[in-house]
Amino acid sequence: MKKYSCSFCGGEISPGTGISYVRHDGVVLRFCSSKCRKNALNLGRKPRKLKWTEFYEKKG
């Protein structure tokens, strides 16, 4: 079984869990939770600006 990483936070998604979202251009976005899905799609937030993501960009 293949394990995927979350498109928003970078966390690991176990097989059989998570949410797959297919955009109109055919790109598949995989999310580990509804929290990640809502932040990415509904709220339009950038993962580099949120401390709880693995993509957080530390300044300094």
PDB file of N, CA, C and O in Angstrom:
ATOM      1  N   MET A   1       0.838  -1.169   0.000  1.00  0.00           N
ATOM      2  CA  MET A   1       0.000   0.000   0.000  1.00  0.00           C
ATOM      3  C   MET A   1       0.892   1.243   0.000  1.00  0.00           C
ATOM      4  O   MET A   1       1.924   1.299   0.670  1.00  0.00           O
ATOM      5  N   LYS A   2       0.465   2.211  -0.757  1.00  0.00           N
ATOM      6  CA  LYS A   2       1.247   3.428  -0.879  1.00  0.00           C
ATOM      7  C   LYS A   2       0.767   4.475   0.122  1.00  0.00           C
ATOM      8  O   LYS A   2      -0.436   4.663   0.303  1.00  0.00           O
ATOM      9  N   LYS A   3       1.708   5.152   0.769  1.00  0.00           N
ATOM     10  CA  LYS A   3       1.363   6.227   1.700  1.00  0.00           C
ATOM     11  C   LYS A   3       1.585   7.556   0.991  1.00  0.00           C
ATOM     12  O   LYS A   3       2.572   7.736   0.278  1.00  0.00           O
ATOM     13  N   TYR A   4       0.667   8.469   1.195  1.00  0.00           N
ATOM     14  CA  TYR A   4       0.741   9.785   0.571  1.00  0.00           C
ATOM     15  C   TYR A   4       1.029  10.837   1.625  1.00  0.00           C
ATOM     16  O   TYR A   4       0.889  10.591   2.824  1.00  0.00           O
ATOM     17  N   SER A   5       1.433  12.013   1.164  1.00  0.00           N
ATOM     18  CA  SER A   5       1.615  13.130   2.083  1.00  0.00           C
ATOM     19  C   SER A   5       0.545  14.173   1.792  1.00  0.00           C
ATOM     20  O   SER A   5       0.079  14.314   0.662  1.00  0.00           O
ATOM     21  N   CYS A   6       0.172  14.897   2.833  1.00  0.00           N
ATOM     22  CA  CYS A   6      -0.875  15.905   2.721  1.00  0.00           C
ATOM     23  C   CYS A   6      -0.384  17.050   1.842  1.00  0.00           C
ATOM     24  O   CYS A   6       0.756  17.495   1.973  1.00  0.00           O
ATOM     25  N   SER A   7      -1.240  17.521   0.952  1.00  0.00           N
ATOM     26  CA  SER A   7      -0.870  18.616   0.047  1.00  0.00           C
ATOM     27  C   SER A   7      -0.742  19.941   0.771  1.00  0.00           C
ATOM     28  O   SER A   7      -0.115  20.865   0.253  1.00  0.00           O
ATOM     29  N   PHE A   8      -1.323  20.057   1.963  1.00  0.00           N
ATOM     30  CA  PHE A   8      -1.277  21.323   2.690  1.00  0.00           C
ATOM     31  C   PHE A   8      -0.243  21.314   3.814  1.00  0.00           C
ATOM     32  O   PHE A   8       0.657  22.154   3.832  1.00  0.00           O
ATOM     33  N   CYS A   9      -0.363  20.377   4.745  1.00  0.00           N
ATOM     34  CA  CYS A   9       0.519  20.412   5.913  1.00  0.00           C
ATOM     35  C   CYS A   9       1.759  19.543   5.752  1.00  0.00           C
ATOM     36  O   CYS A   9       2.732  19.725   6.484  1.00  0.00           O
ATOM     37  N   GLY A  10       1.746  18.606   4.814  1.00  0.00           N
ATOM     38  CA  GLY A  10       2.898  17.739   4.607  1.00  0.00           C
ATOM     39  C   GLY A  10       2.900  16.501   5.478  1.00  0.00           C
ATOM     40  O   GLY A  10       3.845  15.715   5.426  1.00  0.00           O
ATOM     41  N   GLY A  11       1.860  16.309   6.279  1.00  0.00           N
ATOM     42  CA  GLY A  11       1.767  15.136   7.137  1.00  0.00           C
ATOM     43  C   GLY A  11       1.493  13.870   6.351  1.00  0.00           C
ATOM     44  O   GLY A  11       1.036  13.918   5.208  1.00  0.00           O
ATOM     45  N   GLU A  12       1.777  12.740   6.975  1.00  0.00           N
ATOM     46  CA  GLU A  12       1.593  11.449   6.318  1.00  0.00           C
ATOM     47  C   GLU A  12       0.134  11.014   6.381  1.00  0.00           C
ATOM     48  O   GLU A  12      -0.521  11.164   7.412  1.00  0.00           O
ATOM     49  N   ILE A  13      -0.373  10.473   5.270  1.00  0.00           N
ATOM     50  CA  ILE A  13      -1.750   9.985   5.199  1.00  0.00           C
ATOM     51  C   ILE A  13      -1.706   8.464   5.117  1.00  0.00           C
ATOM     52  O   ILE A  13      -1.127   7.903   4.187  1.00  0.00           O
ATOM     53  N   SER A  14      -2.316   7.807   6.084  1.00  0.00           N
ATOM     54  CA  SER A  14      -2.373   6.343   6.094  1.00  0.00           C
ATOM     55  C   SER A  14      -3.336   5.851   5.018  1.00  0.00           C
ATOM     56  O   SER A  14      -4.272   6.564   4.657  1.00  0.00           O
ATOM     57  N   PRO A  15      -3.117   4.637   4.499  1.00  0.00           N
ATOM     58  CA  PRO A  15      -4.028   4.092   3.492  1.00  0.00           C
ATOM     59  C   PRO A  15      -5.448   3.969   4.034  1.00  0.00           C
ATOM     60  O   PRO A  15      -5.653   3.512   5.159  1.00  0.00           O
ATOM     61  N   GLY A  16      -6.428   4.379   3.227  1.00  0.00           N
ATOM     62  CA  GLY A  16      -7.822   4.298   3.615  1.00  0.00           C
ATOM     63  C   GLY A  16      -8.341   5.508   4.359  1.00  0.00           C
ATOM     64  O   GLY A  16      -9.511   5.540   4.740  1.00  0.00           O
ATOM     65  N   THR A  17      -7.495   6.507   4.575  1.00  0.00           N
ATOM     66  CA  THR A  17      -7.924   7.706   5.280  1.00  0.00           C
ATOM     67  C   THR A  17      -7.659   8.926   4.415  1.00  0.00           C
ATOM     68  O   THR A  17      -7.030   8.816   3.362  1.00  0.00           O
ATOM     69  N   GLY A  18      -8.128  10.072   4.843  1.00  0.00           N
ATOM     70  CA  GLY A  18      -7.859  11.314   4.126  1.00  0.00           C
ATOM     71  C   GLY A  18      -8.924  11.640   3.098  1.00  0.00           C
ATOM     72  O   GLY A  18      -9.886  10.898   2.904  1.00  0.00           O
ATOM     73  N   ILE A  19      -8.719  12.784   2.441  1.00  0.00           N
ATOM     74  CA  ILE A  19      -9.670  13.301   1.464  1.00  0.00           C
ATOM     75  C   ILE A  19      -8.912  13.605   0.180  1.00  0.00           C
ATOM     76  O   ILE A  19      -7.877  14.270   0.212  1.00  0.00           O
ATOM     77  N   SER A  20      -9.422  13.119  -0.953  1.00  0.00           N
ATOM     78  CA  SER A  20      -8.833  13.434  -2.253  1.00  0.00           C
ATOM     79  C   SER A  20      -9.706  14.457  -2.961  1.00  0.00           C
ATOM     80  O   SER A  20     -10.924  14.297  -3.030  1.00  0.00           O
ATOM     81  N   TYR A  21      -9.089  15.502  -3.484  1.00  0.00           N
ATOM     82  CA  TYR A  21      -9.811  16.552  -4.197  1.00  0.00           C
ATOM     83  C   TYR A  21      -9.183  16.681  -5.575  1.00  0.00           C
ATOM     84  O   TYR A  21      -7.972  16.872  -5.686  1.00  0.00           O
ATOM     85  N   VAL A  22      -9.991  16.581  -6.628  1.00  0.00           N
ATOM     86  CA  VAL A  22      -9.495  16.671  -7.996  1.00  0.00           C
ATOM     87  C   VAL A  22      -9.924  18.010  -8.579  1.00  0.00           C
ATOM     88  O   VAL A  22     -11.117  18.298  -8.676  1.00  0.00           O
ATOM     89  N   ARG A  23      -8.945  18.830  -8.967  1.00  0.00           N
ATOM     90  CA  ARG A  23      -9.248  20.123  -9.559  1.00  0.00           C
ATOM     91  C   ARG A  23      -9.681  19.942 -11.010  1.00  0.00           C
ATOM     92  O   ARG A  23      -9.557  18.854 -11.573  1.00  0.00           O
ATOM     93  N   HIS A  24     -10.191  21.023 -11.614  1.00  0.00           N
ATOM     94  CA  HIS A  24     -10.689  20.966 -12.995  1.00  0.00           C
ATOM     95  C   HIS A  24      -9.590  20.637 -14.001  1.00  0.00           C
ATOM     96  O   HIS A  24      -9.867  20.077 -15.061  1.00  0.00           O
ATOM     97  N   ASP A  25      -8.334  20.985 -13.670  1.00  0.00           N
ATOM     98  CA  ASP A  25      -7.236  20.695 -14.594  1.00  0.00           C
ATOM     99  C   ASP A  25      -6.644  19.299 -14.390  1.00  0.00           C
ATOM    100  O   ASP A  25      -5.664  18.946 -15.047  1.00  0.00           O
ATOM    101  N   GLY A  26      -7.227  18.498 -13.486  1.00  0.00           N
ATOM    102  CA  GLY A  26      -6.797  17.120 -13.306  1.00  0.00           C
ATOM    103  C   GLY A  26      -5.786  16.896 -12.203  1.00  0.00           C
ATOM    104  O   GLY A  26      -5.368  15.759 -11.986  1.00  0.00           O
ATOM    105  N   VAL A  27      -5.378  17.935 -11.500  1.00  0.00           N
ATOM    106  CA  VAL A  27      -4.414  17.795 -10.413  1.00  0.00           C
ATOM    107  C   VAL A  27      -5.132  17.244  -9.182  1.00  0.00           C
ATOM    108  O   VAL A  27      -6.182  17.753  -8.787  1.00  0.00           O
ATOM    109  N   VAL A  28      -4.555  16.195  -8.576  1.00  0.00           N
ATOM    110  CA  VAL A  28      -5.145  15.583  -7.394  1.00  0.00           C
ATOM    111  C   VAL A  28      -4.478  16.159  -6.152  1.00  0.00           C
ATOM    112  O   VAL A  28      -3.260  16.077  -5.998  1.00  0.00           O
ATOM    113  N   LEU A  29      -5.291  16.748  -5.261  1.00  0.00           N
ATOM    114  CA  LEU A  29      -4.808  17.254  -3.982  1.00  0.00           C
ATOM    115  C   LEU A  29      -5.281  16.295  -2.900  1.00  0.00           C
ATOM    116  O   LEU A  29      -6.462  15.950  -2.847  1.00  0.00           O
ATOM    117  N   ARG A  30      -4.365  15.861  -2.037  1.00  0.00           N
ATOM    118  CA  ARG A  30      -4.716  14.925  -0.968  1.00  0.00           C
ATOM    119  C   ARG A  30      -4.554  15.640   0.368  1.00  0.00           C
ATOM    120  O   ARG A  30      -3.531  16.273   0.630  1.00  0.00           O
ATOM    121  N   PHE A  31      -5.582  15.528   1.205  1.00  0.00           N
ATOM    122  CA  PHE A  31      -5.584  16.183   2.501  1.00  0.00           C
ATOM    123  C   PHE A  31      -5.756  15.148   3.599  1.00  0.00           C
ATOM    124  O   PHE A  31      -6.491  14.174   3.435  1.00  0.00           O
ATOM    125  N   CYS A  32      -5.068  15.364   4.733  1.00  0.00           N
ATOM    126  CA  CYS A  32      -5.145  14.420   5.849  1.00  0.00           C
ATOM    127  C   CYS A  32      -6.378  14.657   6.702  1.00  0.00           C
ATOM    128  O   CYS A  32      -6.857  13.731   7.356  1.00  0.00           O
ATOM    129  N   SER A  33      -6.904  15.878   6.709  1.00  0.00           N
ATOM    130  CA  SER A  33      -8.058  16.194   7.553  1.00  0.00           C
ATOM    131  C   SER A  33      -8.880  17.312   6.921  1.00  0.00           C
ATOM    132  O   SER A  33      -8.460  17.950   5.955  1.00  0.00           O
ATOM    133  N   SER A  34     -10.067  17.531   7.494  1.00  0.00           N
ATOM    134  CA  SER A  34     -10.905  18.619   6.999  1.00  0.00           C
ATOM    135  C   SER A  34     -10.297  19.962   7.359  1.00  0.00           C
ATOM    136  O   SER A  34     -10.556  20.955   6.679  1.00  0.00           O
ATOM    137  N   LYS A  35      -9.490  20.015   8.416  1.00  0.00           N
ATOM    138  CA  LYS A  35      -8.790  21.247   8.789  1.00  0.00           C
ATOM    139  C   LYS A  35      -7.872  21.703   7.658  1.00  0.00           C
ATOM    140  O   LYS A  35      -7.864  22.881   7.300  1.00  0.00           O
ATOM    141  N   CYS A  36      -7.106  20.782   7.100  1.00  0.00           N
ATOM    142  CA  CYS A  36      -6.201  21.113   5.996  1.00  0.00           C
ATOM    143  C   CYS A  36      -6.978  21.480   4.732  1.00  0.00           C
ATOM    144  O   CYS A  36      -6.618  22.422   4.026  1.00  0.00           O
ATOM    145  N   ARG A  37      -8.042  20.732   4.454  1.00  0.00           N
ATOM    146  CA  ARG A  37      -8.849  20.997   3.258  1.00  0.00           C
ATOM    147  C   ARG A  37      -9.478  22.385   3.315  1.00  0.00           C
ATOM    148  O   ARG A  37      -9.440  23.119   2.327  1.00  0.00           O
ATOM    149  N   LYS A  38     -10.047  22.751   4.442  1.00  0.00           N
ATOM    150  CA  LYS A  38     -10.701  24.045   4.585  1.00  0.00           C
ATOM    151  C   LYS A  38      -9.705  25.189   4.502  1.00  0.00           C
ATOM    152  O   LYS A  38      -9.991  26.217   3.889  1.00  0.00           O
ATOM    153  N   ASN A  39      -8.519  25.019   5.123  1.00  0.00           N
ATOM    154  CA  ASN A  39      -7.502  26.068   5.078  1.00  0.00           C
ATOM    155  C   ASN A  39      -6.996  26.289   3.660  1.00  0.00           C
ATOM    156  O   ASN A  39      -6.717  27.423   3.272  1.00  0.00           O
ATOM    157  N   ALA A  40      -6.875  25.222   2.887  1.00  0.00           N
ATOM    158  CA  ALA A  40      -6.354  25.342   1.530  1.00  0.00           C
ATOM    159  C   ALA A  40      -7.401  25.841   0.543  1.00  0.00           C
ATOM    160  O   ALA A  40      -7.134  26.773  -0.216  1.00  0.00           O
ATOM    161  N   LEU A  41      -8.583  25.241   0.541  1.00  0.00           N
ATOM    162  CA  LEU A  41      -9.582  25.519  -0.488  1.00  0.00           C
ATOM    163  C   LEU A  41     -10.524  26.659  -0.122  1.00  0.00           C
ATOM    164  O   LEU A  41     -10.717  27.577  -0.920  1.00  0.00           O
ATOM    165  N   ASN A  42     -11.108  26.617   1.056  1.00  0.00           N
ATOM    166  CA  ASN A  42     -12.110  27.615   1.427  1.00  0.00           C
ATOM    167  C   ASN A  42     -11.493  28.933   1.867  1.00  0.00           C
ATOM    168  O   ASN A  42     -11.957  30.003   1.473  1.00  0.00           O
ATOM    169  N   LEU A  43     -10.443  28.855   2.688  1.00  0.00           N
ATOM    170  CA  LEU A  43      -9.864  30.066   3.267  1.00  0.00           C
ATOM    171  C   LEU A  43      -8.694  30.621   2.454  1.00  0.00           C
ATOM    172  O   LEU A  43      -8.328  31.785   2.617  1.00  0.00           O
ATOM    173  N   GLY A  44      -8.109  29.809   1.587  1.00  0.00           N
ATOM    174  CA  GLY A  44      -7.028  30.266   0.715  1.00  0.00           C
ATOM    175  C   GLY A  44      -5.743  30.605   1.442  1.00  0.00           C
ATOM    176  O   GLY A  44      -5.003  31.487   1.006  1.00  0.00           O
ATOM    177  N   ARG A  45      -5.461  29.924   2.538  1.00  0.00           N
ATOM    178  CA  ARG A  45      -4.259  30.211   3.319  1.00  0.00           C
ATOM    179  C   ARG A  45      -3.035  29.547   2.715  1.00  0.00           C
ATOM    180  O   ARG A  45      -3.141  28.552   1.998  1.00  0.00           O
ATOM    181  N   LYS A  46      -1.874  30.107   3.011  1.00  0.00           N
ATOM    182  CA  LYS A  46      -0.603  29.586   2.540  1.00  0.00           C
ATOM    183  C   LYS A  46       0.041  28.761   3.654  1.00  0.00           C
ATOM    184  O   LYS A  46       0.154  29.244   4.780  1.00  0.00           O
ATOM    185  N   PRO A  47       0.467  27.525   3.367  1.00  0.00           N
ATOM    186  CA  PRO A  47       1.039  26.683   4.423  1.00  0.00           C
ATOM    187  C   PRO A  47       2.361  27.209   4.979  1.00  0.00           C
ATOM    188  O   PRO A  47       2.739  26.844   6.092  1.00  0.00           O
ATOM    189  N   ARG A  48       3.060  28.041   4.247  1.00  0.00           N
ATOM    190  CA  ARG A  48       4.328  28.578   4.736  1.00  0.00           C
ATOM    191  C   ARG A  48       4.143  29.593   5.853  1.00  0.00           C
ATOM    192  O   ARG A  48       5.099  29.920   6.555  1.00  0.00           O
ATOM    193  N   LYS A  49       2.913  30.101   6.027  1.00  0.00           N
ATOM    194  CA  LYS A  49       2.658  31.108   7.052  1.00  0.00           C
ATOM    195  C   LYS A  49       2.035  30.532   8.329  1.00  0.00           C
ATOM    196  O   LYS A  49       1.777  31.276   9.275  1.00  0.00           O
ATOM    197  N   LEU A  50       1.792  29.222   8.368  1.00  0.00           N
ATOM    198  CA  LEU A  50       1.167  28.594   9.530  1.00  0.00           C
ATOM    199  C   LEU A  50       2.170  27.705  10.253  1.00  0.00           C
ATOM    200  O   LEU A  50       2.800  26.845   9.637  1.00  0.00           O
ATOM    201  N   LYS A  51       2.318  27.908  11.558  1.00  0.00           N
ATOM    202  CA  LYS A  51       3.341  27.211  12.335  1.00  0.00           C
ATOM    203  C   LYS A  51       3.105  25.710  12.453  1.00  0.00           C
ATOM    204  O   LYS A  51       4.061  24.961  12.655  1.00  0.00           O
ATOM    205  N   TRP A  52       1.867  25.250  12.334  1.00  0.00           N
ATOM    206  CA  TRP A  52       1.583  23.832  12.534  1.00  0.00           C
ATOM    207  C   TRP A  52       1.833  22.984  11.300  1.00  0.00           C
ATOM    208  O   TRP A  52       1.637  21.770  11.351  1.00  0.00           O
ATOM    209  N   THR A  53       2.262  23.583  10.183  1.00  0.00           N
ATOM    210  CA  THR A  53       2.566  22.808   8.983  1.00  0.00           C
ATOM    211  C   THR A  53       4.060  22.504   8.911  1.00  0.00           C
ATOM    212  O   THR A  53       4.873  23.168   9.555  1.00  0.00           O
ATOM    213  N   GLU A  54       4.406  21.497   8.124  1.00  0.00           N
ATOM    214  CA  GLU A  54       5.815  21.168   7.934  1.00  0.00           C
ATOM    215  C   GLU A  54       6.498  22.133   6.969  1.00  0.00           C
ATOM    216  O   GLU A  54       7.727  22.175   6.902  1.00  0.00           O
ATOM    217  N   PHE A  55       5.709  22.912   6.219  1.00  0.00           N
ATOM    218  CA  PHE A  55       6.254  23.845   5.252  1.00  0.00           C
ATOM    219  C   PHE A  55       6.464  25.238   5.837  1.00  0.00           C
ATOM    220  O   PHE A  55       6.780  26.174   5.104  1.00  0.00           O
ATOM    221  N   TYR A  56       6.288  25.387   7.174  1.00  0.00           N
ATOM    222  CA  TYR A  56       6.422  26.683   7.821  1.00  0.00           C
ATOM    223  C   TYR A  56       7.819  27.251   7.585  1.00  0.00           C
ATOM    224  O   TYR A  56       8.819  26.553   7.757  1.00  0.00           O
ATOM    225  N   GLU A  57       7.880  28.512   7.193  1.00  0.00           N
ATOM    226  CA  GLU A  57       9.135  29.173   6.864  1.00  0.00           C
ATOM    227  C   GLU A  57       9.572  30.038   8.045  1.00  0.00           C
ATOM    228  O   GLU A  57       8.969  31.071   8.336  1.00  0.00           O
ATOM    229  N   LYS A  58      10.627  29.594   8.714  1.00  0.00           N
ATOM    230  CA  LYS A  58      11.136  30.354   9.848  1.00  0.00           C
ATOM    231  C   LYS A  58      12.008  31.484   9.368  1.00  0.00           C
ATOM    232  O   LYS A  58      12.853  31.299   8.492  1.00  0.00           O
ATOM    233  N   LYS A  59      11.808  32.654   9.939  1.00  0.00           N
ATOM    234  CA  LYS A  59      12.577  33.832   9.542  1.00  0.00           C
ATOM    235  C   LYS A  59      13.686  34.070  10.548  1.00  0.00           C
ATOM    236  O   LYS A  59      13.504  33.922  11.756  1.00  0.00           O
ATOM    237  N   GLY A  60      14.848  34.446  10.013  1.00  0.00           N
ATOM    238  CA  GLY A  60      15.920  34.808  10.929  1.00  0.00           C
ATOM    239  C   GLY A  60      17.077  33.971  10.823  1.00  0.00           C
ATOM    240  O   GLY A  60      18.054  34.173  11.545  1.00  0.00           O
TER     241      GLY A  60
END
